[in-house]
Amino acid sequence: MTHKQRPLLVRILFGGFGIGCVGIGFIGILTPGLPGFVFFVIALWAFRNSSQQMEDWILANRFVGPSLKDWEENRSMKRSTKVLAISMIWIAIGVTIYRIFTTPPIVIEAWNFHLPKWIPIALLVGTILGLTIYLIKVPTKQIKA
């Protein structure tokens, strides 16, 4: 169903959702640990269901437009984007793991509950490895010389 076939209220809701995702995406670019690109992909989907002008606007954006076009056309990423994403993931999660090691364990006295440090660390290590493997497997865009 194209955006013009949708009721006006539905298009407005998709547009508002897309604008919210763009806002979170730009915050994610500036904030380590918050994935910005995912929110731009979601915004593109929302704009496709909302308005051709909004879709064209995000695809023409000089910061995220080229990456979104690469993703939409080939499901690929530039090598520099992959390296930056993997680096930021390792830095953000690495700092979090360091903080877990250097802070006291989580204790909820009302329930007599003591969370061992290895549980959140294991979850974070699994996350960092899973994301790294996924990003490595994403095809690398070949730059034409």
C-alpha positions as CSV (number, residue, x, y, z in Angstrom):
1,M,0.0,0.0,0.0
2,T,1.5,3.3,-1.0
3,H,1.5,6.3,1.3
4,K,-1.2,8.1,-0.7
5,Q,-3.6,5.1,-0.2
6,R,-3.3,5.4,3.6
7,P,-5.8,7.5,5.6
8,L,-4.5,10.9,6.6
9,L,-4.4,10.1,10.4
10,V,-2.2,7.0,9.7
11,R,0.2,9.0,7.5
12,I,0.4,11.6,10.3
13,L,1.2,9.0,12.9
14,F,3.8,7.4,10.7
15,G,5.4,10.8,10.0
16,G,5.5,11.7,13.7
17,F,7.0,8.3,14.5
18,G,9.6,8.9,11.8
19,I,10.5,12.3,13.1
20,G,10.9,10.9,16.6
21,C,13.2,8.2,15.2
22,V,15.3,10.8,13.4
23,G,15.7,12.8,16.6
24,I,16.8,9.7,18.5
25,G,19.1,8.8,15.6
26,F,20.9,12.1,15.7
27,I,21.2,11.8,19.5
28,G,22.6,8.3,18.8
29,I,25.3,9.8,16.5
30,L,26.5,12.0,19.3
31,T,26.0,9.6,22.2
32,P,28.3,6.5,22.5
33,G,26.4,3.4,23.2
34,L,23.1,4.5,21.5
35,P,22.8,3.0,18.0
36,G,21.8,5.9,15.7
37,F,21.7,4.2,12.3
38,V,19.0,1.7,13.4
39,F,16.7,4.6,14.2
40,F,17.3,6.2,10.7
41,V,16.4,2.9,9.0
42,I,13.2,2.8,11.1
43,A,12.5,6.5,10.2
44,L,13.0,5.7,6.5
45,W,10.4,2.9,6.8
46,A,8.0,5.2,8.6
47,F,8.5,8.0,6.0
48,R,7.8,5.5,3.2
49,N,4.5,4.9,4.8
50,S,3.9,8.6,5.4
51,S,5.1,11.0,2.8
52,Q,7.2,11.0,-0.4
53,Q,8.6,14.4,0.6
54,M,9.8,13.1,4.0
55,E,11.3,10.0,2.4
56,D,13.2,12.1,-0.1
57,W,14.3,14.5,2.7
58,I,16.0,11.8,4.8
59,L,17.6,10.1,1.7
60,A,19.0,13.5,0.7
61,N,20.4,14.2,4.2
62,R,24.2,14.7,3.8
63,F,25.0,12.9,7.1
64,V,22.8,9.7,6.8
65,G,21.4,9.7,3.3
66,P,24.3,8.0,1.6
67,S,24.4,5.2,4.2
68,L,20.7,4.7,4.0
69,K,20.9,4.5,0.2
70,D,23.6,1.9,0.5
71,W,21.6,-0.1,3.0
72,E,18.4,0.1,1.0
73,E,20.0,-0.8,-2.4
74,N,22.5,-3.6,-1.4
75,R,22.2,-4.1,2.4
76,S,25.8,-3.0,2.5
77,M,28.0,-0.6,4.5
78,K,31.1,1.4,3.7
79,R,34.3,-0.1,5.3
80,S,34.8,3.2,7.3
81,T,31.2,3.0,8.7
82,K,31.7,-0.6,9.7
83,V,35.0,0.2,11.5
84,L,33.5,3.1,13.2
85,A,30.4,1.1,14.4
86,I,32.5,-1.8,15.6
87,S,34.9,0.6,17.4
88,M,32.1,2.5,19.1
89,I,30.5,-0.8,20.2
90,W,33.7,-2.1,21.7
91,I,34.5,1.2,23.5
92,A,31.0,1.6,24.9
93,I,30.6,-1.9,26.1
94,G,34.2,-2.1,27.2
95,V,33.7,0.9,29.5
96,T,30.6,-0.7,30.8
97,I,32.4,-3.9,31.6
98,Y,35.2,-2.0,33.3
99,R,32.6,-0.2,35.4
100,I,31.0,-3.5,36.5
101,F,34.4,-4.8,37.5
102,T,35.3,-1.6,39.6
103,T,31.9,-1.2,41.4
104,P,30.4,-3.1,44.2
105,P,28.0,-6.0,43.3
106,I,24.3,-5.4,43.0
107,V,22.5,-6.4,46.2
108,I,18.8,-6.2,46.8
109,E,18.6,-6.6,50.6
110,A,14.8,-6.8,50.7
111,W,14.9,-10.0,48.7
112,N,18.3,-11.2,50.0
113,F,19.5,-11.2,46.4
114,H,23.1,-10.9,45.3
115,L,23.8,-10.6,41.5
116,P,27.1,-12.1,40.6
117,K,29.2,-9.9,38.4
118,W,29.8,-12.6,35.8
119,I,26.1,-12.5,34.7
120,P,26.0,-9.0,33.3
121,I,29.5,-9.4,32.0
122,A,28.6,-12.6,30.2
123,L,25.6,-10.8,28.6
124,L,27.7,-7.9,27.5
125,V,30.4,-10.1,26.1
126,G,27.8,-12.1,24.2
127,T,26.3,-8.8,22.9
128,I,29.6,-7.4,21.8
129,L,30.6,-10.6,20.0
130,G,27.2,-11.0,18.3
131,L,27.1,-7.4,17.1
132,T,30.7,-7.6,15.9
133,I,30.1,-10.8,14.0
134,Y,26.9,-9.4,12.4
135,L,28.6,-6.2,11.3
136,I,31.6,-8.1,9.9
137,K,29.2,-10.3,7.9
138,V,27.3,-7.3,6.4
139,P,28.6,-6.8,2.9
140,T,31.2,-4.1,2.4
141,K,30.3,-1.5,-0.2
142,Q,32.9,-1.6,-3.0
143,I,34.0,2.0,-3.8
144,K,34.4,2.5,-7.6
145,A,37.7,4.1,-8.5
